[in-house]
Amino acid sequence: MDEKLSFAGAWLDFVSPALDHYLQSFTRCYNRSARSVRIEPANATSIALARLIENTYGPAVRINDPKTPADCRILVDTDADALSARLHALIDVPCQVIAPITSRYYRHQAIYLLTLPKAGTHLLYELMRSFKIDFGGSAPPTRAGHYHSLVHPHTHTTATRFFEELADYPGGGADHPFFTHPALFIYRNPMDIVVSETFYLTRKEKTPLAHYYATFSDHERCQSLIAADPIIGCIRDRVRAYVAWPRLPNVIPVSFEELIGPQGGGSSEAQQRTIWSLQLKLHVPGSPREYGERVFNTGSWTFAPSTTSRFAT
């Protein structure tokens, strides 16, 4: 199977859990050349839906044929946990998927963003914008269908800082809403972070640190960022302050190198696979190919040309 082409054709839809809504969505899949469908799990709804599709399309569509790869999968689980497990199992199975709207639907829950500086913060913002998820400010309180930061109005909160802040909450912050909502954490090769910092810290209109580094050559600035700079420390410590985030079960790691896509030196296959996995985990409808075409924004506030493996050039 050509995974690049397959992920480009992947598509996810969420509908109200009613037979006519499933059928309407399948019609869109049929118009995208779907000619085989698998309906899961086996229950009264899936049996009735299979009969409805058969009556509508006849022999033009193969239904639950174990010998035929499914172009379309219809999931009729209405239990949010069970549905999420079935969607997660399709991360490496690019196809067209129809599922019911549950409490996990992206419009019904808030999302947190956690970002290393110079590791793709605005790339992740653009992905949220393409998903039509707007910024809801620092949380709590949370707003369904929005993304939030922690502690600060920006998303560069370290794990150490967050847990320090929790000490001032009633009960030590054990009931903080962060722990019951999904969070995305974007990371990047630290060597590329240093290169990005080296150029960013020359821009006095963007950061006051540019005044501090004004007398440094590019080489001196780069070496200072790697070693123990008296103001911002070394790259090892700056990254280490964030490494605990992926250990939390609600945190979804996102690779900058996989999300950036061909416009930033990555690949469309890796980008579409990554976006597809996020759609499945966050219950976001749409096409990973179409989302990928919108995430690379040269108008971003901190955009810098060139992206992956800059340290090697």
C-alpha positions in Angstrom: 0.0 0.0 0.0 1.3 3.5 -0.9 0.9 5.1 2.5 1.5 8.6 1.2 -1.4 8.4 -1.2 -3.5 6.5 1.3 -3.1 9.2 4.1 -3.8 11.9 1.5 -7.2 10.2 0.9 -8.0 9.6 4.6 -11.1 11.3 5.9 -12.9 11.4 9.2 -16.5 12.4 9.9 -18.6 12.6 13.1 -22.3 12.4 13.0 -25.3 12.2 15.4 -25.8 8.5 16.1 -28.8 7.9 13.9 -29.1 5.5 10.9 -30.0 8.3 8.4 -27.0 10.3 9.5 -24.6 7.4 9.1 -26.1 6.8 5.7 -25.7 10.4 4.6 -22.1 10.4 5.7 -21.5 7.1 3.9 -22.9 8.7 0.7 -20.0 11.2 0.9 -17.6 8.3 1.2 -19.2 6.5 -1.7 -18.7 9.7 -3.8 -15.1 9.5 -2.8 -14.9 6.0 -4.4 -15.6 3.9 -1.3 -16.9 0.6 -2.5 -16.3 -1.6 0.6 -17.4 -0.8 4.2 -16.9 -2.4 7.6 -19.3 -1.6 10.3 -18.2 -2.1 13.9 -19.0 -3.4 16.5 -21.6 -6.0 15.8 -24.8 -4.9 17.4 -28.4 -4.0 16.5 -27.4 -0.6 15.1 -24.7 -2.1 12.9 -27.0 -4.8 11.6 -29.7 -2.3 10.7 -27.2 0.1 9.1 -25.7 -2.8 7.0 -29.2 -3.6 5.8 -29.9 0.1 5.0 -26.7 0.4 2.9 -27.4 -2.8 1.1 -30.9 -1.6 0.2 -29.5 1.7 -1.0 -26.5 0.6 -3.0 -27.1 -3.1 -3.7 -24.0 -5.1 -5.0 -22.1 -1.8 -5.7 -20.9 -1.9 -2.1 -19.3 -4.8 -0.3 -20.4 -4.9 3.4 -18.3 -6.5 6.1 -16.5 -8.7 3.6 -13.5 -10.2 5.3 -11.7 -10.8 2.0 -12.0 -7.2 0.9 -10.0 -4.3 2.5 -12.4 -1.7 3.8 -12.4 1.6 2.0 -14.7 3.0 4.7 -15.2 2.0 8.4 -18.3 3.0 10.3 -18.0 2.9 14.0 -21.3 2.8 15.9 -20.0 2.8 19.5 -21.7 5.5 21.4 -19.6 4.9 24.6 -16.9 7.6 24.5 -14.1 5.3 25.9 -14.9 2.4 23.6 -15.1 4.7 20.6 -11.8 6.3 21.4 -10.2 2.9 21.6 -11.5 1.9 18.2 -10.4 5.2 16.7 -6.9 4.9 18.2 -6.6 1.4 16.6 -6.9 3.1 13.1 -3.9 5.4 13.4 -2.0 3.2 11.0 -5.0 2.3 8.9 -5.7 5.3 6.6 -9.2 5.1 5.2 -12.5 6.9 5.4 -14.0 6.7 8.9 -17.4 7.6 10.2 -18.1 7.8 13.9 -20.8 9.1 16.3 -20.4 12.4 18.2 -19.7 11.7 21.9 -18.4 13.7 24.9 -14.9 13.3 23.4 -15.8 15.2 20.3 -13.4 18.1 19.9 -16.2 20.7 20.2 -17.3 19.2 23.5 -13.9 19.4 25.3 -11.0 21.8 25.9 -7.4 21.1 24.9 -4.2 22.3 26.4 -1.1 23.2 24.4 2.4 22.9 25.8 5.3 24.1 23.7 9.1 24.4 23.9 10.3 27.8 22.8 11.5 27.7 19.1 10.1 24.1 18.8 7.1 24.8 16.6 4.8 26.8 18.8 3.2 28.7 16.0 3.1 25.6 13.8 0.9 24.1 16.5 -1.2 27.3 16.7 -1.8 27.1 12.9 -2.9 23.5 13.3 -5.4 24.5 15.9 -6.6 27.3 13.6 -7.0 24.9 10.8 -9.1 22.6 13.1 -11.1 25.8 13.9 -10.1 25.6 17.6 -9.6 29.1 19.0 -7.4 30.2 21.9 -9.4 30.4 25.2 -6.7 31.9 27.4 -4.9 30.6 30.4 -7.0 27.9 32.2 -8.8 27.3 34.5 -11.6 28.0 33.6 -11.7 25.9 30.5 -14.0 26.5 27.4 -15.2 23.6 25.3 -13.9 23.8 21.7 -11.0 26.0 22.7 -7.3 25.4 23.4 -5.7 26.8 26.6 -2.3 27.5 28.1 -1.2 26.8 31.7 -0.1 29.4 34.2 1.0 31.9 31.6 -1.0 33.6 28.7 1.5 31.8 26.4 2.1 28.0 26.1 5.7 27.8 27.2 4.9 26.5 30.7 7.5 24.0 32.0 6.4 20.9 33.8 8.4 22.0 36.9 6.7 25.4 36.9 3.2 23.9 36.6 3.7 21.6 39.5 5.2 24.3 41.6 2.1 26.5 40.9 -0.2 23.6 42.0 1.2 23.8 45.5 -0.8 27.0 46.0 -4.1 25.4 44.9 -6.6 23.9 47.3 -5.7 20.2 47.9 -2.4 20.7 46.1 -4.2 21.0 42.7 -5.1 17.4 42.5 -8.4 18.3 40.8 -6.9 20.8 38.3 -8.8 20.5 35.0 -5.6 19.9 33.1 -5.5 16.3 34.2 -9.0 15.5 32.7 -8.4 17.2 29.3 -6.2 16.2 26.4 -3.0 18.2 26.0 -0.6 18.5 23.0 3.1 18.9 23.6 5.3 19.7 20.6 9.0 18.9 20.7 12.0 19.4 18.3 15.6 18.3 17.9 17.5 20.4 20.4 20.2 21.2 17.9 17.6 22.8 15.6 16.2 24.7 18.6 19.6 26.2 19.2 20.0 27.2 15.5 16.5 28.8 15.6 17.4 30.7 18.8 20.7 31.9 17.3 18.9 33.8 14.6 15.8 34.7 16.6 17.9 36.4 19.2 19.1 39.0 16.7 15.6 40.5 16.3 15.3 43.4 18.7 11.7 44.0 17.7 10.8 40.5 18.9 12.8 40.0 22.1 14.7 42.1 24.7 17.4 39.4 24.8 18.5 40.6 21.3 20.0 43.6 23.1 22.0 41.3 25.3 23.3 39.3 22.4 23.9 42.3 20.1 27.7 42.2 20.5 27.9 38.4 19.9 28.8 36.9 16.5 26.5 34.2 15.2 29.1 31.6 16.3 29.5 33.1 19.8 25.7 33.4 20.2 25.3 29.7 19.2 28.0 28.5 21.6 26.5 30.6 24.4 23.1 29.0 23.9 24.6 25.5 24.0 26.7 26.1 27.0 25.8 27.7 30.4 24.7 31.2 29.4 24.4 33.4 32.6 20.9 34.6 31.6 19.1 31.6 29.9 21.3 28.7 30.9 22.3 25.8 28.6 20.1 24.0 26.0 20.2 20.9 28.1 18.6 22.6 31.1 16.1 24.5 28.9 14.9 21.3 27.3 15.0 19.2 30.5 12.4 21.5 32.2 9.9 20.2 29.7 10.8 16.5 29.4 8.3 15.4 32.1 5.3 16.4 30.1 5.0 13.2 27.9 5.0 11.1 31.1 1.5 12.3 31.9 -1.2 10.1 30.3 -3.3 13.0 29.0 -0.4 14.5 27.1 0.0 13.7 23.4 3.6 14.3 22.1 3.8 15.9 18.6 7.1 15.9 16.6 7.9 19.2 14.9 9.9 17.3 12.3 6.8 15.1 11.5 4.3 18.0 11.5 6.2 20.6 9.5 5.6 19.0 6.1 7.3 19.5 2.7 7.3 23.3 2.8 9.5 23.1 5.9 11.8 20.3 4.8 9.8 17.4 6.1 7.6 15.0 4.2 3.9 15.1 3.3 3.6 11.4 4.3 4.9 12.0 7.9 2.8 15.2 8.2 -0.5 13.5 7.1 0.2 10.5 9.3 0.7 12.8 12.3 -2.3 15.0 11.7 -4.4 11.8 11.1 -3.4 10.4 14.5 -4.3 13.7 16.2 -7.7 13.8 14.5 -8.4 10.3 15.7 -7.2 11.1 19.3 -9.1 14.4 19.5 -12.1 13.4 17.5 -11.6 16.1 14.8 -13.3 15.6 11.5 -11.8 16.4 8.1 -8.9 15.5 5.8 -5.3 15.3 7.0 -4.1 16.4 3.6 -6.2 19.5 3.7 -5.1 20.4 7.2 -1.5 19.8 6.3 -1.8 22.3 3.4 -2.8 25.0 5.9 -0.4 24.6 8.8 2.8 26.2 7.3 2.3 29.9 7.7 5.2 32.3 6.6 3.2 35.1 8.2 3.7 33.7 11.7 5.0 36.2 14.3 8.2 34.3 14.8 8.5 32.6 11.4 12.1 31.9 10.2 12.9 30.5 6.8 14.2 26.9 6.7 13.2 24.5 9.4 14.5 20.9 9.9 18.1 19.9 10.4 19.4 23.5 10.0 22.3 22.6 12.3 23.7 20.4 9.6 24.1 23.2 7.0 
